[in-house]
Amino acid sequence: MPTLMIWGEKDVALDIALTQGNEAYVEDFTLQRLPNATHWVQQDAPEEVNRLIAAWAREKGLA
């Protein structure tokens, strides 16, 4: 299953190291990092999150 992870680089709740190594568990893994977003990426950057999801879904043939 294709998987998209969108991570806020200013997340103080979860360490960014958690984004590393996921490829070992998820064959089709995409990581998008948002430098000015926190743990709540959808609230911090809703337009960017929506844009990333839509572009990723089109690229994967899901939209």
PDBQT receptor file of N, H, CA, C and O in Angstrom, charges set to zero:
ATOM      1  N   MET A   1       0.845  -1.172   0.000  1.00  0.00    +0.000 N 
ATOM      2  CA  MET A   1       0.000   0.000   0.000  1.00  0.00    +0.000 C 
ATOM      3  C   MET A   1       0.889   1.233   0.000  1.00  0.00    +0.000 C 
ATOM      4  O   MET A   1       1.724   1.377   0.893  1.00  0.00    +0.000 OA
ATOM      5  N   PRO A   2       0.737   2.127  -0.972  1.00  0.00    +0.000 N 
ATOM      6  CA  PRO A   2       1.498   3.370  -0.963  1.00  0.00    +0.000 C 
ATOM      7  C   PRO A   2       1.174   4.181   0.293  1.00  0.00    +0.000 C 
ATOM      8  O   PRO A   2       0.016   4.282   0.699  1.00  0.00    +0.000 OA
ATOM      9  N   THR A   3       2.205   4.752   0.896  1.00  0.00    +0.000 N 
ATOM     10  H   THR A   3       3.146   4.669   0.567  1.00  0.00    +0.000 HD
ATOM     11  CA  THR A   3       2.030   5.489   2.146  1.00  0.00    +0.000 C 
ATOM     12  C   THR A   3       2.736   6.825   2.060  1.00  0.00    +0.000 C 
ATOM     13  O   THR A   3       3.893   6.903   1.646  1.00  0.00    +0.000 OA
ATOM     14  N   LEU A   4       2.034   7.877   2.453  1.00  0.00    +0.000 N 
ATOM     15  H   LEU A   4       1.094   7.814   2.789  1.00  0.00    +0.000 HD
ATOM     16  CA  LEU A   4       2.588   9.229   2.514  1.00  0.00    +0.000 C 
ATOM     17  C   LEU A   4       2.644   9.672   3.963  1.00  0.00    +0.000 C 
ATOM     18  O   LEU A   4       1.641   9.617   4.676  1.00  0.00    +0.000 OA
ATOM     19  N   MET A   5       3.822  10.112   4.401  1.00  0.00    +0.000 N 
ATOM     20  H   MET A   5       4.637  10.157   3.823  1.00  0.00    +0.000 HD
ATOM     21  CA  MET A   5       3.982  10.693   5.741  1.00  0.00    +0.000 C 
ATOM     22  C   MET A   5       4.336  12.162   5.562  1.00  0.00    +0.000 C 
ATOM     23  O   MET A   5       5.284  12.499   4.853  1.00  0.00    +0.000 OA
ATOM     24  N   ILE A   6       3.575  13.026   6.203  1.00  0.00    +0.000 N 
ATOM     25  H   ILE A   6       2.805  12.752   6.779  1.00  0.00    +0.000 HD
ATOM     26  CA  ILE A   6       3.859  14.465   6.181  1.00  0.00    +0.000 C 
ATOM     27  C   ILE A   6       4.258  14.845   7.595  1.00  0.00    +0.000 C 
ATOM     28  O   ILE A   6       3.493  14.649   8.539  1.00  0.00    +0.000 OA
ATOM     29  N   TRP A   7       5.454  15.387   7.738  1.00  0.00    +0.000 N 
ATOM     30  H   TRP A   7       6.075  15.547   6.972  1.00  0.00    +0.000 HD
ATOM     31  CA  TRP A   7       6.039  15.627   9.060  1.00  0.00    +0.000 C 
ATOM     32  C   TRP A   7       6.382  17.095   9.242  1.00  0.00    +0.000 C 
ATOM     33  O   TRP A   7       7.016  17.706   8.381  1.00  0.00    +0.000 OA
ATOM     34  N   GLY A   8       5.966  17.648  10.349  1.00  0.00    +0.000 N 
ATOM     35  H   GLY A   8       5.451  17.152  11.048  1.00  0.00    +0.000 HD
ATOM     36  CA  GLY A   8       6.353  19.009  10.711  1.00  0.00    +0.000 C 
ATOM     37  C   GLY A   8       7.700  19.001  11.415  1.00  0.00    +0.000 C 
ATOM     38  O   GLY A   8       7.851  18.359  12.455  1.00  0.00    +0.000 OA
ATOM     39  N   GLU A   9       8.657  19.690  10.873  1.00  0.00    +0.000 N 
ATOM     40  H   GLU A   9       8.534  20.212  10.029  1.00  0.00    +0.000 HD
ATOM     41  CA  GLU A   9      10.007  19.684  11.431  1.00  0.00    +0.000 C 
ATOM     42  C   GLU A   9      10.110  20.380  12.786  1.00  0.00    +0.000 C 
ATOM     43  O   GLU A   9      11.107  20.217  13.489  1.00  0.00    +0.000 OA
ATOM     44  N   LYS A  10       9.098  21.147  13.157  1.00  0.00    +0.000 N 
ATOM     45  H   LYS A  10       8.287  21.279  12.586  1.00  0.00    +0.000 HD
ATOM     46  CA  LYS A  10       9.097  21.813  14.467  1.00  0.00    +0.000 C 
ATOM     47  C   LYS A  10       8.255  21.056  15.499  1.00  0.00    +0.000 C 
ATOM     48  O   LYS A  10       7.823  21.624  16.502  1.00  0.00    +0.000 OA
ATOM     49  N   ASP A  11       8.032  19.780  15.238  1.00  0.00    +0.000 N 
ATOM     50  H   ASP A  11       8.382  19.318  14.423  1.00  0.00    +0.000 HD
ATOM     51  CA  ASP A  11       7.264  18.927  16.157  1.00  0.00    +0.000 C 
ATOM     52  C   ASP A  11       8.069  18.743  17.441  1.00  0.00    +0.000 C 
ATOM     53  O   ASP A  11       9.190  18.234  17.404  1.00  0.00    +0.000 OA
ATOM     54  N   VAL A  12       7.505  19.151  18.572  1.00  0.00    +0.000 N 
ATOM     55  H   VAL A  12       6.595  19.564  18.602  1.00  0.00    +0.000 HD
ATOM     56  CA  VAL A  12       8.190  18.984  19.859  1.00  0.00    +0.000 C 
ATOM     57  C   VAL A  12       7.689  17.738  20.597  1.00  0.00    +0.000 C 
ATOM     58  O   VAL A  12       8.256  17.356  21.621  1.00  0.00    +0.000 OA
ATOM     59  N   ALA A  13       6.634  17.107  20.083  1.00  0.00    +0.000 N 
ATOM     60  H   ALA A  13       6.174  17.418  19.251  1.00  0.00    +0.000 HD
ATOM     61  CA  ALA A  13       6.081  15.922  20.726  1.00  0.00    +0.000 C 
ATOM     62  C   ALA A  13       6.781  14.642  20.265  1.00  0.00    +0.000 C 
ATOM     63  O   ALA A  13       6.992  13.724  21.057  1.00  0.00    +0.000 OA
ATOM     64  N   LEU A  14       7.137  14.590  18.988  1.00  0.00    +0.000 N 
ATOM     65  H   LEU A  14       6.966  15.337  18.345  1.00  0.00    +0.000 HD
ATOM     66  CA  LEU A  14       7.772  13.394  18.421  1.00  0.00    +0.000 C 
ATOM     67  C   LEU A  14       9.054  13.795  17.707  1.00  0.00    +0.000 C 
ATOM     68  O   LEU A  14       9.074  14.765  16.950  1.00  0.00    +0.000 OA
ATOM     69  N   ASP A  15      10.110  13.054  17.948  1.00  0.00    +0.000 N 
ATOM     70  H   ASP A  15      10.094  12.266  18.563  1.00  0.00    +0.000 HD
ATOM     71  CA  ASP A  15      11.408  13.358  17.359  1.00  0.00    +0.000 C 
ATOM     72  C   ASP A  15      11.429  13.026  15.866  1.00  0.00    +0.000 C 
ATOM     73  O   ASP A  15      10.858  12.024  15.435  1.00  0.00    +0.000 OA
ATOM     74  N   ILE A  16      12.085  13.866  15.097  1.00  0.00    +0.000 N 
ATOM     75  H   ILE A  16      12.548  14.680  15.448  1.00  0.00    +0.000 HD
ATOM     76  CA  ILE A  16      12.150  13.675  13.647  1.00  0.00    +0.000 C 
ATOM     77  C   ILE A  16      12.856  12.373  13.272  1.00  0.00    +0.000 C 
ATOM     78  O   ILE A  16      12.709  11.894  12.148  1.00  0.00    +0.000 OA
ATOM     79  N   ALA A  17      13.611  11.805  14.189  1.00  0.00    +0.000 N 
ATOM     80  H   ALA A  17      13.730  12.194  15.103  1.00  0.00    +0.000 HD
ATOM     81  CA  ALA A  17      14.263  10.511  13.941  1.00  0.00    +0.000 C 
ATOM     82  C   ALA A  17      13.231   9.417  13.651  1.00  0.00    +0.000 C 
ATOM     83  O   ALA A  17      13.560   8.408  13.027  1.00  0.00    +0.000 OA
ATOM     84  N   LEU A  18      12.002   9.609  14.094  1.00  0.00    +0.000 N 
ATOM     85  H   LEU A  18      11.735  10.429  14.601  1.00  0.00    +0.000 HD
ATOM     86  CA  LEU A  18      10.946   8.631  13.834  1.00  0.00    +0.000 C 
ATOM     87  C   LEU A  18      10.596   8.526  12.352  1.00  0.00    +0.000 C 
ATOM     88  O   LEU A  18       9.937   7.570  11.941  1.00  0.00    +0.000 OA
ATOM     89  N   THR A  19      11.023   9.488  11.553  1.00  0.00    +0.000 N 
ATOM     90  H   THR A  19      11.558  10.264  11.886  1.00  0.00    +0.000 HD
ATOM     91  CA  THR A  19      10.759   9.435  10.116  1.00  0.00    +0.000 C 
ATOM     92  C   THR A  19      11.772   8.555   9.389  1.00  0.00    +0.000 C 
ATOM     93  O   THR A  19      11.587   8.244   8.213  1.00  0.00    +0.000 OA
ATOM     94  N   GLN A  20      12.811   8.161  10.057  1.00  0.00    +0.000 N 
ATOM     95  H   GLN A  20      12.962   8.414  11.013  1.00  0.00    +0.000 HD
ATOM     96  CA  GLN A  20      13.890   7.387   9.428  1.00  0.00    +0.000 C 
ATOM     97  C   GLN A  20      13.646   5.892   9.570  1.00  0.00    +0.000 C 
ATOM     98  O   GLN A  20      13.195   5.419  10.613  1.00  0.00    +0.000 OA
ATOM     99  N   GLY A  21      13.951   5.154   8.508  1.00  0.00    +0.000 N 
ATOM    100  H   GLY A  21      14.318   5.538   7.660  1.00  0.00    +0.000 HD
ATOM    101  CA  GLY A  21      13.868   3.705   8.545  1.00  0.00    +0.000 C 
ATOM    102  C   GLY A  21      12.523   3.110   8.198  1.00  0.00    +0.000 C 
ATOM    103  O   GLY A  21      12.374   1.888   8.207  1.00  0.00    +0.000 OA
ATOM    104  N   ASN A  22      11.539   3.937   7.891  1.00  0.00    +0.000 N 
ATOM    105  H   ASN A  22      11.661   4.930   7.883  1.00  0.00    +0.000 HD
ATOM    106  CA  ASN A  22      10.209   3.413   7.571  1.00  0.00    +0.000 C 
ATOM    107  C   ASN A  22      10.185   2.602   6.282  1.00  0.00    +0.000 C 
ATOM    108  O   ASN A  22       9.309   1.759   6.087  1.00  0.00    +0.000 OA
ATOM    109  N   GLU A  23      11.154   2.862   5.399  1.00  0.00    +0.000 N 
ATOM    110  H   GLU A  23      11.865   3.547   5.557  1.00  0.00    +0.000 HD
ATOM    111  CA  GLU A  23      11.221   2.135   4.132  1.00  0.00    +0.000 C 
ATOM    112  C   GLU A  23      11.400   0.635   4.363  1.00  0.00    +0.000 C 
ATOM    113  O   GLU A  23      11.032  -0.172   3.510  1.00  0.00    +0.000 OA
ATOM    114  N   ALA A  24      11.956   0.264   5.499  1.00  0.00    +0.000 N 
ATOM    115  H   ALA A  24      12.255   0.919   6.193  1.00  0.00    +0.000 HD
ATOM    116  CA  ALA A  24      12.138  -1.155   5.812  1.00  0.00    +0.000 C 
ATOM    117  C   ALA A  24      10.810  -1.862   6.067  1.00  0.00    +0.000 C 
ATOM    118  O   ALA A  24      10.726  -3.084   5.947  1.00  0.00    +0.000 OA
ATOM    119  N   TYR A  25       9.782  -1.108   6.414  1.00  0.00    +0.000 N 
ATOM    120  H   TYR A  25       9.851  -0.115   6.512  1.00  0.00    +0.000 HD
ATOM    121  CA  TYR A  25       8.483  -1.681   6.758  1.00  0.00    +0.000 C 
ATOM    122  C   TYR A  25       7.399  -1.375   5.731  1.00  0.00    +0.000 C 
ATOM    123  O   TYR A  25       6.387  -2.072   5.656  1.00  0.00    +0.000 OA
ATOM    124  N   VAL A  26       7.621  -0.322   4.939  1.00  0.00    +0.000 N 
ATOM    125  H   VAL A  26       8.443   0.244   5.000  1.00  0.00    +0.000 HD
ATOM    126  CA  VAL A  26       6.626   0.112   3.964  1.00  0.00    +0.000 C 
ATOM    127  C   VAL A  26       7.317   0.191   2.603  1.00  0.00    +0.000 C 
ATOM    128  O   VAL A  26       8.203   1.019   2.390  1.00  0.00    +0.000 OA
ATOM    129  N   GLU A  27       6.901  -0.681   1.688  1.00  0.00    +0.000 N 
ATOM    130  H   GLU A  27       6.182  -1.354   1.860  1.00  0.00    +0.000 HD
ATOM    131  CA  GLU A  27       7.577  -0.785   0.399  1.00  0.00    +0.000 C 
ATOM    132  C   GLU A  27       7.507   0.503  -0.417  1.00  0.00    +0.000 C 
ATOM    133  O   GLU A  27       8.505   0.921  -1.005  1.00  0.00    +0.000 OA
ATOM    134  N   ASP A  28       6.350   1.124  -0.457  1.00  0.00    +0.000 N 
ATOM    135  H   ASP A  28       5.539   0.785   0.020  1.00  0.00    +0.000 HD
ATOM    136  CA  ASP A  28       6.148   2.334  -1.263  1.00  0.00    +0.000 C 
ATOM    137  C   ASP A  28       5.907   3.499  -0.309  1.00  0.00    +0.000 C 
ATOM    138  O   ASP A  28       4.764   3.877  -0.054  1.00  0.00    +0.000 OA
ATOM    139  N   PHE A  29       6.989   4.064   0.215  1.00  0.00    +0.000 N 
ATOM    140  H   PHE A  29       7.918   3.757   0.008  1.00  0.00    +0.000 HD
ATOM    141  CA  PHE A  29       6.942   5.077   1.272  1.00  0.00    +0.000 C 
ATOM    142  C   PHE A  29       7.430   6.422   0.752  1.00  0.00    +0.000 C 
ATOM    143  O   PHE A  29       8.480   6.507   0.115  1.00  0.00    +0.000 OA
ATOM    144  N   THR A  30       6.665   7.466   1.027  1.00  0.00    +0.000 N 
ATOM    145  H   THR A  30       5.813   7.397   1.544  1.00  0.00    +0.000 HD
ATOM    146  CA  THR A  30       7.051   8.832   0.666  1.00  0.00    +0.000 C 
ATOM    147  C   THR A  30       7.002   9.691   1.912  1.00  0.00    +0.000 C 
ATOM    148  O   THR A  30       6.017   9.673   2.650  1.00  0.00    +0.000 OA
ATOM    149  N   LEU A  31       8.064  10.441   2.145  1.00  0.00    +0.000 N 
ATOM    150  H   LEU A  31       8.865  10.455   1.546  1.00  0.00    +0.000 HD
ATOM    151  CA  LEU A  31       8.131  11.368   3.267  1.00  0.00    +0.000 C 
ATOM    152  C   LEU A  31       8.189  12.789   2.737  1.00  0.00    +0.000 C 
ATOM    153  O   LEU A  31       9.018  13.107   1.884  1.00  0.00    +0.000 OA
ATOM    154  N   GLN A  32       7.312  13.640   3.240  1.00  0.00    +0.000 N 
ATOM    155  H   GLN A  32       6.639  13.382   3.933  1.00  0.00    +0.000 HD
ATOM    156  CA  GLN A  32       7.340  15.074   2.944  1.00  0.00    +0.000 C 
ATOM    157  C   GLN A  32       7.513  15.805   4.270  1.00  0.00    +0.000 C 
ATOM    158  O   GLN A  32       6.712  15.637   5.190  1.00  0.00    +0.000 OA
ATOM    159  N   ARG A  33       8.557  16.611   4.361  1.00  0.00    +0.000 N 
ATOM    160  H   ARG A  33       9.208  16.747   3.614  1.00  0.00    +0.000 HD
ATOM    161  CA  ARG A  33       8.824  17.364   5.589  1.00  0.00    +0.000 C 
ATOM    162  C   ARG A  33       8.464  18.833   5.379  1.00  0.00    +0.000 C 
ATOM    163  O   ARG A  33       8.816  19.442   4.369  1.00  0.00    +0.000 OA
ATOM    164  N   LEU A  34       7.752  19.380   6.362  1.00  0.00    +0.000 N 
ATOM    165  H   LEU A  34       7.466  18.885   7.183  1.00  0.00    +0.000 HD
ATOM    166  CA  LEU A  34       7.374  20.793   6.323  1.00  0.00    +0.000 C 
ATOM    167  C   LEU A  34       8.200  21.533   7.372  1.00  0.00    +0.000 C 
ATOM    168  O   LEU A  34       7.994  21.334   8.570  1.00  0.00    +0.000 OA
ATOM    169  N   PRO A  35       9.126  22.379   6.942  1.00  0.00    +0.000 N 
ATOM    170  CA  PRO A  35      10.061  23.017   7.881  1.00  0.00    +0.000 C 
ATOM    171  C   PRO A  35       9.418  23.967   8.885  1.00  0.00    +0.000 C 
ATOM    172  O   PRO A  35       9.979  24.178   9.960  1.00  0.00    +0.000 OA
ATOM    173  N   ASN A  36       8.265  24.544   8.574  1.00  0.00    +0.000 N 
ATOM    174  H   ASN A  36       7.809  24.372   7.701  1.00  0.00    +0.000 HD
ATOM    175  CA  ASN A  36       7.657  25.526   9.474  1.00  0.00    +0.000 C 
ATOM    176  C   ASN A  36       6.416  25.005  10.183  1.00  0.00    +0.000 C 
ATOM    177  O   ASN A  36       5.662  25.781  10.771  1.00  0.00    +0.000 OA
ATOM    178  N   ALA A  37       6.201  23.698  10.129  1.00  0.00    +0.000 N 
ATOM    179  H   ALA A  37       6.813  23.068   9.651  1.00  0.00    +0.000 HD
ATOM    180  CA  ALA A  37       5.026  23.109  10.771  1.00  0.00    +0.000 C 
ATOM    181  C   ALA A  37       5.434  22.358  12.035  1.00  0.00    +0.000 C 
ATOM    182  O   ALA A  37       6.572  21.910  12.174  1.00  0.00    +0.000 OA
ATOM    183  N   THR A  38       4.470  22.233  12.956  1.00  0.00    +0.000 N 
ATOM    184  H   THR A  38       3.546  22.597  12.843  1.00  0.00    +0.000 HD
ATOM    185  CA  THR A  38       4.692  21.526  14.213  1.00  0.00    +0.000 C 
ATOM    186  C   THR A  38       4.062  20.131  14.117  1.00  0.00    +0.000 C 
ATOM    187  O   THR A  38       3.917  19.579  13.027  1.00  0.00    +0.000 OA
ATOM    188  N   HIS A  39       3.695  19.580  15.255  1.00  0.00    +0.000 N 
ATOM    189  H   HIS A  39       3.813  20.029  16.141  1.00  0.00    +0.000 HD
ATOM    190  CA  HIS A  39       3.020  18.283  15.331  1.00  0.00    +0.000 C 
ATOM    191  C   HIS A  39       1.678  18.319  14.590  1.00  0.00    +0.000 C 
ATOM    192  O   HIS A  39       1.199  17.291  14.110  1.00  0.00    +0.000 OA
ATOM    193  N   TRP A  40       1.088  19.489  14.504  1.00  0.00    +0.000 N 
ATOM    194  H   TRP A  40       1.477  20.324  14.894  1.00  0.00    +0.000 HD
ATOM    195  CA  TRP A  40      -0.248  19.638  13.926  1.00  0.00    +0.000 C 
ATOM    196  C   TRP A  40      -0.152  20.204  12.508  1.00  0.00    +0.000 C 
ATOM    197  O   TRP A  40      -0.607  21.317  12.244  1.00  0.00    +0.000 OA
ATOM    198  N   VAL A  41       0.445  19.428  11.597  1.00  0.00    +0.000 N 
ATOM    199  H   VAL A  41       0.815  18.523  11.811  1.00  0.00    +0.000 HD
ATOM    200  CA  VAL A  41       0.705  19.918  10.240  1.00  0.00    +0.000 C 
ATOM    201  C   VAL A  41      -0.557  20.382   9.533  1.00  0.00    +0.000 C 
ATOM    202  O   VAL A  41      -0.526  21.365   8.793  1.00  0.00    +0.000 OA
ATOM    203  N   GLN A  42      -1.664  19.689   9.750  1.00  0.00    +0.000 N 
ATOM    204  H   GLN A  42      -1.690  18.890  10.351  1.00  0.00    +0.000 HD
ATOM    205  CA  GLN A  42      -2.894  20.047   9.049  1.00  0.00    +0.000 C 
ATOM    206  C   GLN A  42      -3.451  21.392   9.517  1.00  0.00    +0.000 C 
ATOM    207  O   GLN A  42      -4.148  22.068   8.760  1.00  0.00    +0.000 OA
ATOM    208  N   GLN A  43      -3.151  21.782  10.754  1.00  0.00    +0.000 N 
ATOM    209  H   GLN A  43      -2.585  21.232  11.368  1.00  0.00    +0.000 HD
ATOM    210  CA  GLN A  43      -3.570  23.098  11.229  1.00  0.00    +0.000 C 
ATOM    211  C   GLN A  43      -2.547  24.179  10.864  1.00  0.00    +0.000 C 
ATOM    212  O   GLN A  43      -2.916  25.309  10.545  1.00  0.00    +0.000 OA
ATOM    213  N   ASP A  44      -1.279  23.828  10.914  1.00  0.00    +0.000 N 
ATOM    214  H   ASP A  44      -0.979  22.910  11.173  1.00  0.00    +0.000 HD
ATOM    215  CA  ASP A  44      -0.211  24.789  10.643  1.00  0.00    +0.000 C 
ATOM    216  C   ASP A  44      -0.100  25.159   9.166  1.00  0.00    +0.000 C 
ATOM    217  O   ASP A  44       0.200  26.305   8.832  1.00  0.00    +0.000 OA
ATOM    218  N   ALA A  45      -0.340  24.194   8.289  1.00  0.00    +0.000 N 
ATOM    219  H   ALA A  45      -0.583  23.263   8.560  1.00  0.00    +0.000 HD
ATOM    220  CA  ALA A  45      -0.144  24.426   6.853  1.00  0.00    +0.000 C 
ATOM    221  C   ALA A  45      -1.190  23.668   6.041  1.00  0.00    +0.000 C 
ATOM    222  O   ALA A  45      -0.838  22.788   5.255  1.00  0.00    +0.000 OA
ATOM    223  N   PRO A  46      -2.480  23.999   6.219  1.00  0.00    +0.000 N 
ATOM    224  CA  PRO A  46      -3.531  23.211   5.562  1.00  0.00    +0.000 C 
ATOM    225  C   PRO A  46      -3.443  23.208   4.039  1.00  0.00    +0.000 C 
ATOM    226  O   PRO A  46      -3.662  22.171   3.412  1.00  0.00    +0.000 OA
ATOM    227  N   GLU A  47      -3.131  24.337   3.445  1.00  0.00    +0.000 N 
ATOM    228  H   GLU A  47      -2.954  25.179   3.955  1.00  0.00    +0.000 HD
ATOM    229  CA  GLU A  47      -3.055  24.397   1.980  1.00  0.00    +0.000 C 
ATOM    230  C   GLU A  47      -1.912  23.536   1.460  1.00  0.00    +0.000 C 
ATOM    231  O   GLU A  47      -2.066  22.820   0.470  1.00  0.00    +0.000 OA
ATOM    232  N   GLU A  48      -0.762  23.610   2.131  1.00  0.00    +0.000 N 
ATOM    233  H   GLU A  48      -0.637  24.191   2.935  1.00  0.00    +0.000 HD
ATOM    234  CA  GLU A  48       0.399  22.823   1.724  1.00  0.00    +0.000 C 
ATOM    235  C   GLU A  48       0.134  21.329   1.920  1.00  0.00    +0.000 C 
ATOM    236  O   GLU A  48       0.478  20.523   1.055  1.00  0.00    +0.000 OA
ATOM    237  N   VAL A  49      -0.464  20.958   3.032  1.00  0.00    +0.000 N 
ATOM    238  H   VAL A  49      -0.743  21.612   3.735  1.00  0.00    +0.000 HD
ATOM    239  CA  VAL A  49      -0.792  19.550   3.284  1.00  0.00    +0.000 C 
ATOM    240  C   VAL A  49      -1.756  19.037   2.210  1.00  0.00    +0.000 C 
ATOM    241  O   VAL A  49      -1.550  17.955   1.662  1.00  0.00    +0.000 OA
ATOM    242  N   ASN A  50      -2.794  19.798   1.912  1.00  0.00    +0.000 N 
ATOM    243  H   ASN A  50      -2.962  20.677   2.357  1.00  0.00    +0.000 HD
ATOM    244  CA  ASN A  50      -3.749  19.392   0.871  1.00  0.00    +0.000 C 
ATOM    245  C   ASN A  50      -3.075  19.272  -0.486  1.00  0.00    +0.000 C 
ATOM    246  O   ASN A  50      -3.352  18.340  -1.241  1.00  0.00    +0.000 OA
ATOM    247  N   ARG A  51      -2.195  20.211  -0.797  1.00  0.00    +0.000 N 
ATOM    248  H   ARG A  51      -1.970  20.969  -0.184  1.00  0.00    +0.000 HD
ATOM    249  CA  ARG A  51      -1.470  20.176  -2.067  1.00  0.00    +0.000 C 
ATOM    250  C   ARG A  51      -0.593  18.935  -2.150  1.00  0.00    +0.000 C 
ATOM    251  O   ARG A  51      -0.573  18.255  -3.176  1.00  0.00    +0.000 OA
ATOM    252  N   LEU A  52       0.132  18.636  -1.078  1.00  0.00    +0.000 N 
ATOM    253  H   LEU A  52       0.117  19.188  -0.244  1.00  0.00    +0.000 HD
ATOM    254  CA  LEU A  52       1.007  17.462  -1.059  1.00  0.00    +0.000 C 
ATOM    255  C   LEU A  52       0.218  16.164  -1.208  1.00  0.00    +0.000 C 
ATOM    256  O   LEU A  52       0.622  15.272  -1.953  1.00  0.00    +0.000 OA
ATOM    257  N   ILE A  53      -0.903  16.059  -0.502  1.00  0.00    +0.000 N 
ATOM    258  H   ILE A  53      -1.231  16.784   0.104  1.00  0.00    +0.000 HD
ATOM    259  CA  ILE A  53      -1.730  14.849  -0.590  1.00  0.00    +0.000 C 
ATOM    260  C   ILE A  53      -2.274  14.683  -2.008  1.00  0.00    +0.000 C 
ATOM    261  O   ILE A  53      -2.217  13.589  -2.570  1.00  0.00    +0.000 OA
ATOM    262  N   ALA A  54      -2.795  15.750  -2.580  1.00  0.00    +0.000 N 
ATOM    263  H   ALA A  54      -2.841  16.638  -2.124  1.00  0.00    +0.000 HD
ATOM    264  CA  ALA A  54      -3.373  15.670  -3.924  1.00  0.00    +0.000 C 
ATOM    265  C   ALA A  54      -2.314  15.301  -4.959  1.00  0.00    +0.000 C 
ATOM    266  O   ALA A  54      -2.554  14.451  -5.817  1.00  0.00    +0.000 OA
ATOM    267  N   ALA A  55      -1.151  15.931  -4.885  1.00  0.00    +0.000 N 
ATOM    268  H   ALA A  55      -0.955  16.622  -4.189  1.00  0.00    +0.000 HD
ATOM    269  CA  ALA A  55      -0.080  15.642  -5.845  1.00  0.00    +0.000 C 
ATOM    270  C   ALA A  55       0.403  14.206  -5.695  1.00  0.00    +0.000 C 
ATOM    271  O   ALA A  55       0.622  13.520  -6.694  1.00  0.00    +0.000 OA
ATOM    272  N   TRP A  56       0.571  13.747  -4.472  1.00  0.00    +0.000 N 
ATOM    273  H   TRP A  56       0.393  14.304  -3.660  1.00  0.00    +0.000 HD
ATOM    274  CA  TRP A  56       1.010  12.381  -4.203  1.00  0.00    +0.000 C 
ATOM    275  C   TRP A  56      -0.015  11.377  -4.724  1.00  0.00    +0.000 C 
ATOM    276  O   TRP A  56       0.350  10.391  -5.364  1.00  0.00    +0.000 OA
ATOM    277  N   ALA A  57      -1.289  11.622  -4.454  1.00  0.00    +0.000 N 
ATOM    278  H   ALA A  57      -1.586  12.423  -3.934  1.00  0.00    +0.000 HD
ATOM    279  CA  ALA A  57      -2.350  10.712  -4.913  1.00  0.00    +0.000 C 
ATOM    280  C   ALA A  57      -2.384  10.636  -6.433  1.00  0.00    +0.000 C 
ATOM    281  O   ALA A  57      -2.555   9.553  -6.991  1.00  0.00    +0.000 OA
ATOM    282  N   ARG A  58      -2.222  11.771  -7.113  1.00  0.00    +0.000 N 
ATOM    283  H   ARG A  58      -2.083  12.651  -6.659  1.00  0.00    +0.000 HD
ATOM    284  CA  ARG A  58      -2.180  11.764  -8.584  1.00  0.00    +0.000 C 
ATOM    285  C   ARG A  58      -0.968  10.960  -9.066  1.00  0.00    +0.000 C 
ATOM    286  O   ARG A  58      -1.086  10.142  -9.978  1.00  0.00    +0.000 OA
ATOM    287  N   GLU A  59       0.179  11.193  -8.459  1.00  0.00    +0.000 N 
ATOM    288  H   GLU A  59       0.275  11.857  -7.717  1.00  0.00    +0.000 HD
ATOM    289  CA  GLU A  59       1.412  10.495  -8.850  1.00  0.00    +0.000 C 
ATOM    290  C   GLU A  59       1.270   8.974  -8.691  1.00  0.00    +0.000 C 
ATOM    291  O   GLU A  59       1.807   8.209  -9.492  1.00  0.00    +0.000 OA
ATOM    292  N   LYS A  60       0.555   8.552  -7.668  1.00  0.00    +0.000 N 
ATOM    293  H   LYS A  60       0.118   9.173  -7.017  1.00  0.00    +0.000 HD
ATOM    294  CA  LYS A  60       0.371   7.122  -7.399  1.00  0.00    +0.000 C 
ATOM    295  C   LYS A  60      -0.817   6.527  -8.153  1.00  0.00    +0.000 C 
ATOM    296  O   LYS A  60      -1.091   5.333  -8.037  1.00  0.00    +0.000 OA
ATOM    297  N   GLY A  61      -1.521   7.354  -8.923  1.00  0.00    +0.000 N 
ATOM    298  H   GLY A  61      -1.299   8.325  -9.017  1.00  0.00    +0.000 HD
ATOM    299  CA  GLY A  61      -2.682   6.873  -9.662  1.00  0.00    +0.000 C 
ATOM    300  C   GLY A  61      -3.892   6.623  -8.776  1.00  0.00    +0.000 C 
ATOM    301  O   GLY A  61      -4.756   5.809  -9.103  1.00  0.00    +0.000 OA
ATOM    302  N   LEU A  62      -3.947   7.330  -7.652  1.00  0.00    +0.000 N 
ATOM    303  H   LEU A  62      -3.246   7.992  -7.387  1.00  0.00    +0.000 HD
ATOM    304  CA  LEU A  62      -5.038   7.153  -6.687  1.00  0.00    +0.000 C 
ATOM    305  C   LEU A  62      -6.110   8.215  -6.815  1.00  0.00    +0.000 C 
ATOM    306  O   LEU A  62      -7.148   8.132  -6.159  1.00  0.00    +0.000 OA
ATOM    307  N   ALA A  63      -5.872   9.206  -7.647  1.00  0.00    +0.000 N 
ATOM    308  H   ALA A  63      -5.029   9.273  -8.181  1.00  0.00    +0.000 HD
ATOM    309  CA  ALA A  63      -6.854  10.293  -7.801  1.00  0.00    +0.000 C 
ATOM    310  C   ALA A  63      -7.045  10.609  -9.273  1.00  0.00    +0.000 C 
ATOM    311  O   ALA A  63      -7.829  11.494  -9.618  1.00  0.00    +0.000 OA
TER     312      ALA A  63
